[in-house]
């Protein structure tokens, strides 16, 4: 068969479109593939907030498609706290508990405490599995697998049209930083993605790479009826700039925090171009001197409700479109 240039270009375009679709719907590592984040981080409850963790626990939600009918597994990379990836304070003395929840009470839209923003009931739902990790060498630089879980054992969400499961990580003792990652897999022995699955959190606590050129990304989803977003970041250590990009927004720099403090600022949302899509929060490290082991926290609110960060951006990674608009830095009200 002899292809002309037009046929070749059409086939190439089809391949690119298929690849882009697969990228949007199949990413279940947390942090996600497009985020370029070193790891998640949770400190023991005796840690100092100035090290970059104000709560000493984190809450993540995993979305399982309703038509998925096989067992699945939630895996934790490097769950112990005492090895090469973790942040030592004196001697390693930290214990961390990872727990998986399903059933009623997990859906954060029905149980707002399950969003993890308050301490009253962030463990809502039925506990399906739990394990405490210390400094066991066998889990250093290795995976621990929770499961198998029944996909219909989650809390069904009509908004997402998926079953929701929740993972809570708590620093129950000590003062060291536990650095870890999650992976949602259809196989207990390999990391095999589940088509159509995703993960999200409301309170993102993560570690930056020790690299001047590395840019971290997180992707909040802007739901309907959102007019403005209040971003709050903690302990950024004045490490460069935090820039917001979207199809409508080429680059808007938000207020940034220093050591052990919160900074907040408002972002006006374009109803036509930004609602129903993801924003791209980009974390650019400063170039003058390297801030090492920078742990950062960020959360978003709108009209007194929390907004989600999705590990695989809904609608794909947002790219600024020059034909969409010219408002580069809309004025936002600051709190």
C-alpha positions as CSV (number, residue, x, y, z in Angstrom):
1,X,0.0,0.0,0.0
2,X,1.4,3.4,-1.0
3,X,0.6,6.2,1.4
4,X,0.5,9.9,0.3
5,X,1.4,12.7,2.6
6,X,-2.3,13.5,3.4
7,X,-3.0,9.9,4.4
8,X,0.1,9.8,6.7
9,X,-0.9,13.0,8.4
10,X,-4.4,11.8,9.0
11,X,-3.2,8.6,10.6
12,X,-0.7,10.5,12.7
13,X,-3.4,12.8,13.9
14,X,-5.6,9.8,14.9
15,X,-2.7,8.3,16.9
16,X,-2.1,11.6,18.7
17,X,-5.8,11.9,19.6
18,X,-6.0,8.3,20.9
19,X,-2.9,8.8,22.9
20,X,-4.2,12.1,24.4
21,X,-7.5,10.4,25.4
22,X,-5.7,7.5,27.0
23,X,-3.5,9.9,28.9
24,X,-6.6,11.6,30.3
25,X,-8.3,8.5,31.6
26,X,-5.7,5.9,32.6
27,X,-3.4,7.6,35.1
28,X,-3.7,6.2,38.7
29,X,-0.3,6.8,40.2
30,X,-0.5,9.5,43.0
31,X,1.2,11.9,42.5
32,X,0.1,11.7,38.9
33,X,2.2,11.4,35.7
34,X,1.6,15.0,34.7
35,X,2.3,16.5,38.1
36,X,6.0,16.1,38.3
37,X,5.9,15.9,42.1
38,X,8.6,14.1,44.1
39,X,6.3,12.5,46.6
40,X,3.5,13.0,49.1
41,X,4.6,13.7,52.7
42,X,3.1,13.3,56.1
43,X,5.0,14.0,59.4
44,X,4.7,12.3,62.7
45,X,2.3,14.2,65.1
46,X,5.2,15.4,67.2
47,X,6.8,17.2,64.2
48,X,7.1,20.9,63.8
49,X,4.7,22.6,61.5
50,X,7.6,24.6,60.0
51,X,8.7,21.4,58.3
52,X,5.7,21.7,56.0
53,X,2.9,19.7,57.5
54,X,0.3,21.5,59.6
55,X,-2.1,18.6,60.1
56,X,0.0,15.4,60.3
57,X,-2.5,13.4,58.2
58,X,-3.6,13.3,54.6
59,X,-6.8,12.1,52.9
60,X,-7.0,10.8,49.3
61,X,-10.0,9.5,47.4
62,X,-9.9,6.9,44.6
63,X,-12.6,6.7,41.9
64,X,-13.5,3.3,40.5
65,X,-15.7,3.2,37.3
66,X,-19.1,1.6,37.9
67,X,-18.6,-0.8,35.1
68,X,-15.3,-2.2,36.4
69,X,-16.1,-5.6,37.8
70,X,-12.8,-7.1,39.0
71,X,-10.9,-6.9,42.3
72,X,-8.5,-3.9,42.7
73,X,-5.6,-3.0,44.9
74,X,-4.3,0.2,46.5
75,X,-0.5,0.1,46.8
76,X,1.7,2.3,48.9
77,X,5.4,2.9,47.8
78,X,7.9,3.2,50.7
79,X,5.3,3.2,53.5
80,X,7.8,2.9,56.2
81,X,9.6,5.9,57.8
82,X,13.3,5.2,58.2
83,X,14.9,4.8,54.8
84,X,16.5,6.6,51.9
85,X,13.4,8.7,50.9
86,X,12.3,9.9,54.3
87,X,13.1,13.1,56.2
88,X,14.9,12.3,59.5
89,X,14.8,14.6,62.5
90,X,17.4,13.3,65.0
91,X,16.7,9.6,65.0
92,X,13.9,7.9,63.1
93,X,11.1,7.4,65.6
94,X,7.9,7.8,63.5
95,X,5.0,5.5,63.1
96,X,2.5,6.0,60.2
97,X,-0.9,4.4,59.9
98,X,-2.4,3.9,56.4
99,X,-6.1,3.0,56.3
100,X,-8.6,2.2,53.5
101,X,-12.3,3.1,53.8
102,X,-15.3,2.3,51.7
103,X,-19.1,2.3,52.1
104,X,-21.4,5.1,53.1
105,X,-19.8,8.1,54.6
106,X,-16.8,8.2,52.2
107,X,-18.4,10.4,49.5
108,X,-17.1,13.9,50.5
109,X,-20.2,15.5,48.8
110,X,-22.5,13.7,51.3
111,X,-20.1,13.9,54.3
112,X,-18.2,17.1,54.1
113,X,-16.0,16.1,57.1
114,X,-14.7,13.3,54.8
115,X,-13.0,16.0,52.8
116,X,-10.3,15.9,55.5
117,X,-10.4,19.6,56.2
118,X,-11.7,19.1,59.7
119,X,-10.7,16.6,62.3
120,X,-14.2,15.6,63.5
121,X,-14.8,12.8,61.1
122,X,-12.3,12.5,58.3
123,X,-12.4,8.7,58.9
124,X,-16.1,8.5,57.8
125,X,-17.1,5.2,56.1
126,X,-16.3,1.6,56.8
127,X,-12.6,0.7,57.4
128,X,-11.6,-2.0,55.0
129,X,-7.9,-2.4,55.8
130,X,-5.3,-0.7,58.0
131,X,-1.6,-1.1,58.8
132,X,0.9,0.8,61.0
133,X,4.4,1.1,59.6
134,X,7.6,2.0,61.6
135,X,11.1,1.8,60.1
136,X,10.9,-1.8,58.8
137,X,13.7,-2.2,56.2
138,X,11.6,-4.6,54.1
139,X,9.3,-1.8,53.1
140,X,12.0,0.7,52.3
141,X,12.0,1.5,48.6
142,X,9.3,-1.1,48.2
143,X,5.6,-1.5,47.7
144,X,2.9,-2.6,50.2
145,X,-0.4,-3.8,48.7
146,X,-3.8,-3.3,50.3
147,X,-6.6,-5.5,48.9
148,X,-8.2,-7.1,47.1
149,X,-11.2,-4.8,47.3
150,X,-14.6,-5.2,45.7
151,X,-15.2,-2.2,43.4
152,X,-18.8,-1.9,44.5
153,X,-17.7,-1.8,48.1
154,X,-17.1,2.0,47.8
155,X,-19.6,4.8,48.2
156,X,-21.3,5.4,44.9
157,X,-21.2,9.0,43.7
158,X,-23.8,10.2,41.2
159,X,-21.7,13.3,40.5
160,X,-18.7,11.3,39.4
161,X,-20.7,8.3,38.3
162,X,-18.1,6.1,40.1
163,X,-17.5,4.3,43.4
164,X,-15.4,6.3,45.9
165,X,-12.8,4.8,48.2
166,X,-10.7,6.7,50.7
167,X,-7.1,6.3,52.0
168,X,-6.1,8.1,55.2
169,X,-2.4,8.5,56.2
170,X,-1.7,9.5,59.8
171,X,1.6,10.3,61.5
172,X,0.5,8.7,64.8
173,X,3.9,9.2,66.6
174,X,7.4,10.6,66.2
175,X,8.5,13.7,64.3
176,X,10.0,12.5,61.0
177,X,8.6,13.0,57.6
178,X,7.3,10.0,55.8
179,X,7.6,10.4,52.0
180,X,5.5,8.0,50.0
181,X,3.3,7.4,46.8
182,X,0.1,5.6,45.9
183,X,-0.9,3.5,43.0
184,X,-4.3,2.1,42.1
185,X,-3.8,-1.2,40.4
186,X,-5.8,-4.1,39.0
187,X,-3.0,-6.5,39.9
188,X,-1.4,-7.2,43.3
189,X,2.1,-7.8,41.9
190,X,2.3,-5.2,39.2
191,X,1.2,-1.6,38.7
192,X,-1.5,-2.1,36.1
193,X,-3.8,0.9,35.5
194,X,-7.6,0.8,35.6
195,X,-9.1,2.5,32.6
196,X,-11.4,5.4,33.7
197,X,-10.2,5.6,37.3
198,X,-8.8,8.7,39.0
199,X,-7.8,10.1,42.4
200,X,-8.3,13.4,44.1
201,X,-7.7,15.3,47.4
202,X,-8.7,18.5,48.9
203,X,-5.6,19.2,50.9
204,X,-2.4,18.6,48.9
205,X,0.7,18.1,50.9
206,X,3.8,17.2,48.8
207,X,7.6,17.4,48.4
208,X,9.2,19.4,45.6
209,X,12.2,18.0,43.7
210,X,15.6,19.4,44.6
211,X,16.1,20.9,41.2
212,X,16.1,24.5,39.9
213,X,14.6,23.5,36.6
214,X,11.9,21.2,37.9
215,X,8.3,22.6,37.8
216,X,5.6,20.8,39.8
217,X,2.0,20.9,38.7
218,X,-1.3,20.3,40.4
219,X,-4.7,20.3,38.8
220,X,-7.7,21.6,40.6
221,X,-11.1,21.0,38.9
222,X,-13.4,24.0,38.6
223,X,-17.0,22.8,39.2
224,X,-20.1,24.5,38.0
225,X,-21.3,27.7,39.8
226,X,-17.8,28.6,40.8
227,X,-17.2,32.3,40.4
228,X,-14.0,32.8,42.2
229,X,-11.4,30.6,43.9
230,X,-9.6,31.3,47.2
231,X,-6.2,29.6,47.1
232,X,-4.3,29.1,50.3
233,X,-0.7,27.8,50.4
234,X,1.4,26.9,53.5
235,X,5.1,26.9,54.1
236,X,6.2,27.6,50.5
237,X,9.4,29.0,52.0
238,X,9.3,31.9,49.5
239,X,10.7,29.4,47.1
240,X,10.0,31.1,43.7
241,X,6.6,31.6,42.2
242,X,3.2,29.8,42.0
243,X,1.7,30.5,38.6
244,X,-1.8,29.6,37.4
245,X,-2.4,28.6,33.8
246,X,-5.5,27.6,31.9
247,X,-7.0,27.8,28.4
248,X,-8.0,31.3,29.3
249,X,-5.0,32.3,31.5
250,X,-1.5,32.5,30.3
251,X,0.0,33.1,33.7
252,X,-1.4,34.6,36.9
253,X,1.0,34.7,39.9
254,X,-0.7,34.1,43.3
255,X,0.4,35.3,46.8
256,X,3.0,32.9,48.3
257,X,3.8,31.9,51.8
258,X,7.1,31.9,53.7
259,X,8.2,29.7,56.6
260,X,5.4,28.2,58.6
261,X,2.7,30.7,57.5
262,X,-0.4,30.7,55.2
263,X,-0.9,33.1,52.3
264,X,-4.2,33.4,50.4
265,X,-5.4,35.3,47.4
266,X,-8.5,35.1,45.2
267,X,-8.7,34.2,41.6
268,X,-11.7,35.3,39.5
269,X,-12.9,32.4,37.2
270,X,-13.9,32.8,33.6
271,X,-17.3,31.1,33.5
272,X,-17.2,30.2,29.8
273,X,-13.6,29.0,29.5
274,X,-12.5,27.7,33.0
275,X,-15.6,26.2,34.6
276,X,-15.9,22.4,34.0
277,X,-12.2,22.1,33.4
278,X,-8.9,21.9,35.3
279,X,-6.5,24.7,36.1
280,X,-2.7,24.2,36.2
281,X,-1.0,25.4,39.3
282,X,2.7,25.5,38.5
283,X,5.3,25.7,41.3
284,X,8.5,27.3,39.9
285,X,11.5,27.2,42.3
286,X,13.6,30.3,42.7
287,X,16.9,30.4,40.9
288,X,19.1,32.4,43.3
289,X,19.7,29.6,45.8
290,X,18.3,26.0,46.0
291,X,15.7,25.5,48.7
292,X,16.2,21.8,49.5
293,X,13.5,19.4,50.7
294,X,10.7,21.9,50.4
295,X,7.4,20.5,51.6
296,X,4.3,22.5,50.5
297,X,0.6,22.5,51.3
298,X,-2.1,24.0,49.2
299,X,-6.0,24.0,49.3
300,X,-8.7,25.8,47.4
301,X,-12.2,27.1,48.5
302,X,-15.1,28.6,46.7
303,X,-18.2,29.9,48.3
304,X,-17.3,28.0,51.5
305,X,-16.8,24.7,49.8
306,X,-13.5,22.9,49.1
307,X,-12.4,22.2,45.5
308,X,-10.6,19.0,44.5
309,X,-7.2,18.4,43.0
310,X,-7.3,15.5,40.6
311,X,-4.1,13.4,40.0
312,X,-5.1,13.1,36.3
313,X,-6.4,16.4,35.1
314,X,-10.0,16.3,33.9
315,X,-10.1,17.3,30.2
316,X,-6.3,16.9,29.9
317,X,-3.5,19.3,30.9
318,X,-4.8,22.8,30.3
319,X,-2.9,24.8,27.7
320,X,-3.3,28.5,27.1
321,X,-5.0,29.3,23.8
322,X,-4.1,32.7,22.4
323,X,-7.4,32.9,20.5
324,X,-9.5,32.4,23.7
325,X,-8.9,35.8,25.4
326,X,-6.4,38.4,26.3
327,X,-6.9,38.8,30.0
328,X,-3.6,37.6,31.3
329,X,-3.9,38.5,35.0
330,X,-7.4,39.2,36.1
331,X,-7.7,41.2,39.3
332,X,-8.7,39.1,42.3
333,X,-9.8,40.2,45.7
334,X,-7.4,39.3,48.4
335,X,-8.1,38.2,51.8
